[in-house]
């Protein structure tokens, strides 16, 4: 399966913010709604992997990651998300397991 790369630090921000838009700039909600969801659906449509590179930022808050990726899993099938999205992080590899947990623990709306 071919891949489409998404580097958050280059295509969104080096300074990920809070959970919701109304709490501040570069929120997890904004990332999910403006970039992540569109890229995920594009990859699913064309049977490609979405390879998300988490490196290059000044760090992630739990709320940003849960809202972005848990929020995606509240809207779409968890198994398909994990099939189509792959994560890369050499700087903070533990983030990958955290994100997978947020996806698996999310409750569908």
Protein Blocks (a to p, Z undefined) as FASTA:
>chain_A
ZZddddfklmmofcdcdfblkloghifklmmmmmmmmmmmmmmmnopacdddfehiabdc
fklmmmmmmmmmmmmcfklmmmmpccddfklmmlmmmmmmmmmmpccZZ
